[in-house]
C-alpha cells in the first residue's frame, strides 16, 4: 500500500495530522492563528523573538487555553549584530536623516539617541520554553548552546532549526536538532543565515531542499515561496517531509498582521517583493514600496540589528496610524500573490483536499528516492 502523503516520520514525531507548519511570522504572530492551525491538524507556530520571558510565559498559557494540540514557539539564537554595541550617536543621526522628512510630515516626534541596551537574552527566553515544556522549539540565526538542546531531548521537546545552506543544515544535524527547515530565499521576512552572510546564502527553495535532503538524515521541512497545493506537492517531490508556509497565513483573519498589511498583500502589488536591510539592519524580504526603495539606496547608512529596527519602528507606528502603507515595513514572500486566505480552517481544508487528489504517486517516488539515497 503506498504511503499517505500526510503521514511520515516527522508528522509522527510532532504528533500532527498534516505535514503543514505555519511559519512563526515574528512580530506578526497571534495566539489565535497558532491555535487555529494546530487545531486543524497542522503545526501552529508563534514567533517570540521580541518578547520578554514573562510575556512569553503568558503567550504559551493563552495558546494552551485555545488548543490541546502540539504547537511551536520560535526564537532567534542571535539577537544582535556585530557593531551594535559600538554604534554611536553620529551613526544614529546619519541613519535617522532619511526618515526625518516622513516623521515630520506625519507629525511624529523625532527619536533621540539612547545608548544601546542589551536585548532580552536568548538563554532567558529559552528557559521559559523549557520550563513550560512546550511541544516544539524552533529557532533561526544559529544553534542553541548544547545544554539547551540536551534539556530539550531530556524533556521530549522537538527541536527545529532553520538552514539557508546545506552547510548550515549539516551543522544543525551534528548538533542533534530533530528536524531542519530549509529556507529558500523566496521566503518572506528575515533570512536566518548563520555560517555566512545572508547576502552570500541566497539559494532558492527548489535548489536548496534536495541538497539538504541529501546531506542530512533528519526530516527536512521546505520553506520559502510555498503558497498552494502545487507548492506542497513540489516540496514533497523534492524530498521534504513537511512544508512551512508563512505569507499565505498573513491575510487570514486570525493573523496578527495589520489591516494595511493585509490589504497590501491582497492588492495587485502584493507580489512585488525585494530584499532589504533597511527595515531592521538584517536582510529580509518584504513588499517593495517607497520606504524600501529609499532605504535601499547605496548612500544610505543602516544601523546594525536591532538598532535599525528600533529606529524604523518610530516611523512604522506613525505610518500605521496615518494609513500610509507606502512607509510601512510589510513582510512578504515571493508567492504573496497566492495569499488569498481569510479563514484558516477554510484555507487548510481546501489545501488538504487539493494535495490529496494528486499526492499519492509523488510521495511514493520521493520515498523510493530517499531510500535509495540512504542505502548508497
N, C-alpha and C positions, 0 to 999 in steps of 0.2 A: 504493500500500500504506500503510495507516495506521501512524503511528509506534508503536513499542512503548513501553509505559509506563515501562520500566526503562532506556531509552536516551535521553539528551538531551545538551545541550552541557555540563552540569555533570558527569554521570557520565563523559563522555569526558575532561574536564579533570582530574577526580580519579583516573581510571583504576579505577573501581569498576563492579561488575556491576549493582548495585541502588541507587536513589536513597534509601537509608536510612542516616541518620547517627545514631550513638549519642551522646547528649548527654555532655559531658565530666564531669558529676557531681561536680566539685570534689573534696573530700576523700573521696568515696565511690568514686573511680575504682579500677580494678585493671588490671594489665597483662594478666591472663588475659581479662578482659571485652573490653578494647580489641582484643586479638588475635583473639578468637573472632568478633567482629562483622566485622572486616576479612577474616578467613579465609573467612567465608561469602560475602563479596562486597559487604558494605556498607562504611561508613567508621567504624571504631572510633575513639574519642577518649579522651584522658586529661587530666584537669584537674590542672595542676601548680602552681596558684596559691600554695600554701603551702610549696613545696619549694625548697631551696637549689639553686644551679647544679650542684653536684656530684651531688645526689640526682636532679635532672632528667636528668643525663647517664646515670646508672645505669638510670633508668626507660626511657629511649629504647633503651639497649642490650638490656634484657630484652625489651621489646616486639619488637625486631628479631630476637631469638632465637626468638620464638614465631610470627612471621608475616613473610612476604616481601611482603605486600600493603600498599597505602597506609594510613596512619593519621594522626590529627591530634593535635597537642599544643596544649593550651589554656591561656592566661594571662589575668590581669586587668591591663589597662593602668594603671588607677588602683587603688592598693593602700592608700590611707589617706584618711580623710575630713578635711575642714577642721575644725580644732579638736582633732585628735588630739594634736598637739604641745603644745597649751596646756592640756590636761586635767591637773588636779592631784589631790592625794591626797584632798581633801574630796569631789571628784566621784566618785572611785573608791569611797570609803566609802559614799556615797549610793546608788550603783548596786549595791554589794555587799549592802546591807541586805536586799533582797527575797529573796535566796537563802541568807542565813546560816542560817536555821532548817533548810532542806533539807540543807545541808552538815553541820550538827551532827547531825541525825538519822542521816545516812549514815556518821557517824564520820570525815568527811573534814576535813583541816586547813583553816583559813580562809586564803585567799590574802592576801598583804600587798602594799601599794602598791610599785610599782617605776617609776622614771621611764621614760617612753616611749622605746623604741629603734626606729630605722627598720627597716621590714621589708626583706626581700631586694628589691633594685631590679628593676623590670620589665626595664630595659635589660640587666642582668646575666643574668637568666633567658632573655631573648630571644636573647642572644648564644650560649647553649648550643644553642638550636634552630637558629640559623643555621649554626653551626659543624658541627652534626650533619647538616645538610641534610635536616631532616625533610620528609616529603612534603607535609604540610598544617599550617599555623599558624593556629589560630583564637583569637579573643580577644573579651573583653567589657569593658564600662566604659571605652569610649573608642576612640581611634585611635592606633596606634603612631606614633612620630616618622617623618617621611618617609624618613629614611635607612635605617630598618629595612625599610620597605615596598619601597624601591628595591633593597635587597640581596636581599629575597625574590624579587622579579621576576628579578633577575640570576641567581639560583640555581635558578629554576624551582619555588620553594616556593609552593604555592597558599595564598592568604590568605582567611579567612572572618571577617567582623566581625559582631557582634550588634547589632541595632537594635530598639528598643522603640517607635519612632515613625517615620513616613515621613521626617521631617526628619533623623533620625539615619541612615536608610538613604541619603538623598541625600548627606549628608556623607561617609559611608563610600565611596560610589561616586566622589565627587570626589577622595578621597584615593588612589584606584586599587586598592581592595580587589577581589578576584576574585569573591567571592560574599557574599551577605548573609543571615544567619539572622534572620528576622523573628520576634521572640519575643513572643508574646501573654502576657497577664497570668495565663493559666491555668497557665503553666509552673511546675514545682517549682523550688525553690532561689532564688537571688538574681536580682533584676531588674537588668539591666545598663545601665540608663539613664545617659546622659552629657551630654545637652544641657539637659534639665530634670530637676527632682527626680523620683525614681521614683514618688512618690505622684501626680504630675501626668502620668504616662506609662503609664497603665493601660488600654491598648487590647487588646481580645480578639483572638485569632488570626484568627477569622472576618472581622473588620473590618480588621485590620492587614495581612494578607498581600496582598489585592488592591490596597490603597492603595500598598503598597511596590512591587508588581509594576508598577504604573502610573507610578511616578516614577523607576525605575531601569532600566537596560538589562542589568545583570549578572544572573546566575541568583539566584533567591530560594529560601531554604530555610525552610519553615514549621516553627515550633517552638512548643510550648505546648498541652497537652491532647490530643495525638495518641497514642492507645493501642492502636489496632487497625486493621484494613483499612478500616473506614469513615472513620476519620480521615485515612488516607493518601489515599484517593480524594477526599475533600473538599479536602484541601490541593492536590492536583494540579488539581482543577477550578478552584480559586482562582487558578491560575497559577504555583504553586510548582513548582520542578523537583526538589525533594527534600524529605524530612521529617527533622526531628531529634526523636528520641524519647529521653527520659531516664528518667522514673519507671518505665516498664514494664521496664527492664533491672535495676532495683534488686533485684527479687525473684529474679533468676537466681542460680544457684549461683556463677557466675563473678564476681559483683559484689563491691565492697568494703563493701557495707552490712553492718551487724552483724545478728546473729540477731534481736535485739529489733526492729530497724528492719524487717526482712523480715516478721516476724510481724505487726507493726502494719499494714503495707501490705496484707497478706493478710487481716487481720481486718475485722470489719464496720464499724469506724470509720475505716478507712484512707482513705476518700474524703472525710472531713470535714477540709478544709484551710482555712487562712487565711493572711493576710499579717501579718508581724511584723518589727519592727526589734530586738526584744528579744533574739534569739539571737546576733546579731553586730554590731548597730549599723547594718546596711544592710537595706533592705526585701527580704524573701524569703518564699517560700511553703513551708509545711510542714504536717504533720499537727497538727490542733488538739488540744492536750492541756492538762493542768493548768499546766505551766510557761509555755506560750504565753499562756494566759489571764491568768496572774498578771503576766507581764512586759508585757502589752498594756494594763494599767490606766493611766489617764491620769496618775496621780500618780507613776508610776514614772519615774525618770531613767535614760536609756540613754546609755552612753558612745559616742563616735564609733568607727567602724570603724578599726582592728581591735581596739581596746581592749575593747569589749564582748564580742567573740568570745573573746578571751583570758580574760576574767573568767568567762564562762559555761562555758568548757571545763573549769574546775575542777570544776564540778558535773556536767558530762557524763561525765567519767571515773569519778566516784564512782557516779553513777546507773547507768551501764553495768555496772559491777562488781556492783551490788546488784540488777540486773534490773528497774530502775524506769523503764519506758518513759514513764511519765507526767511524768518530769523530764528527758527527753532531747529535744534538737532533732532532728526527723526530717523531712528534706526530702521533699516530695511535691507533684506537680501535681494539678490538679482531676480528672484522669481516673485517679487512683490505683486506683479500684475495678476498672479494666480490667487492672491489673497481675497477671497470673497466670503469668508466665514462670518456669520453673525451670531450663530449659536453653536457652542462646542459639540453638543450631542448630535445635532443635525449634520454638522460637518463630518464628524467621525463616522457616523452611521453610513453616510454616502461614500466616504473614503474606503471603509472596510468592504462594503458591497462591491465597489468597482475593482478593488485589488483582488478580491476573492474570485471574481469572474475569470481572471486571466493569470493568476499566480502559479497554479499547480506545476506546469512544465518548467517554468523558470526556477522554482525552488528546487525541483529535482535535479536540474542541470547544475545549479550552483552547489548543491550538497555533494554531488559527484565530483565536481572540480575541487572542492575544498578537501575531500577525502583523498583524491589523487595527489594533491599538493602535499598533504601531511604525511603521505607514505613515501614521498620522493626523497 
